[in-house]
Amino acid sequence: MENEKLSVRLKGLRKRRGLSLQKVGDLVGVSKNSVYKWESGQAHPNIKNLSALAKTFEVEPIFLAYGVVERKTPHDKLMKKISLLSDVEAALLIPLVEEMLSRTKNQDVIGE
């Protein structure tokens, strides 16, 4: 999929998810005709719409635009998600993380 055009990547993602042109348009906030034009290569989405498409398909905008896949570790993904939390929400996670780390540390001591 990396050597394909944006239009082909977009259509492939939509088809694999079983979404109609109308549904993608509704999710992105554009008409189904706009989505059709993007998929047929008659037009290209602007930055705002490219970002909305990436969010809709749960991919990075750079993948849609250029076919570049960023390799991310679970830690990278976790940090990105955590950065979206409010301070209050993040504070709620701290005891959970501390408990997980404590269990890991205790298992390491038992296994020695």
N, C-alpha and C positions, 0 to 999 in steps of 0.2 A: 504494500500500500504506500510505501514511502516515495516511489517515483511517480505516483499519480498526481493529477491536478486537484486543486481544491474542489472543483465541481464533482469529481469522481469520489473523492473522500467523503464529501458531504452526503452525496446520494447513497453511498455504501453504508454510512452510519445510520442514516434515516431508515433505509430498508431493513438493516439488521435489527433495528429496534421496533420495526413494524409500525412506524409512524407515517401518517399521511402528510402531504405537503401542507395542508391546512393546519394540522396539529403542530407541526414544527413552526409554522408562521405564528400561530397563537402563542406558543411558548416563547418565541423570540420577540414578538410584538410587531410583526410585519405581515403583509398579505401572502397568501399562498403563491401568488404570481411572482413575488420577490424571491421566494425560495426556489421556485421553478427556474427562474432566470439564473440564480446562482448555480443550481445543479446542471443546467445546460450550458454554462459558460458564457451566457449572454451578458452577465453582470457579475460584479464581485461585492460581497458585503463590506460595509464600512467597518471601522474598528469597533464601534459599539455593538454592531450586529455580529461581528466575528466573535467577540467576547461572549455575547449571549448564546451563540451557537455552541461555543466550546463548553459553556456551563450546561447547556441542555444535554449535550452528548457526553459530558464528563470527561473531556479531553482538554489538553492545553491548546490555547489559541495558535501557538507556533506549529502544532501538529496539523491543524486545519489549513493554515496558510501555506506551510512549506513541506509538510509530511515529516517533520523532524520529531522524533520521539525522545523525550527526555527520560533517561533512566533515573528513577527515584527509589530510594530505599524506603522501607517502612518508617524509619525515623524522619525522613524528609516529609513524608505524607502526614505523619502525626504532628510535626511542628507546624506545618501549614494549617492544619485544622485547628490546632490550639491557638494559633495567632488570630483566628477569627472569633475566639471567645471573648466575652467581656471579662474585666478583672474579677468580678464576682464569680462568674462561671469557672474561670481558671483556678481561683482559690478553692473551689469545691473539689477540684481534681487532685490537689496537692496531697491530702491524706490518703487517697486511693493509690497514688503513685508511690508514696512513702511505704504503704503497706505492701505493695508488690515488690519493692526493692528490699524490704525487710525479709520477706519470705524467701527471696532469691538468695540473700546473704545467709540466712539460716540454713538453707538447703546446701549451700557451699560448705558451711562449717560441718554439717552432719556428714557430708560425702567425703570429708578429708580423712 
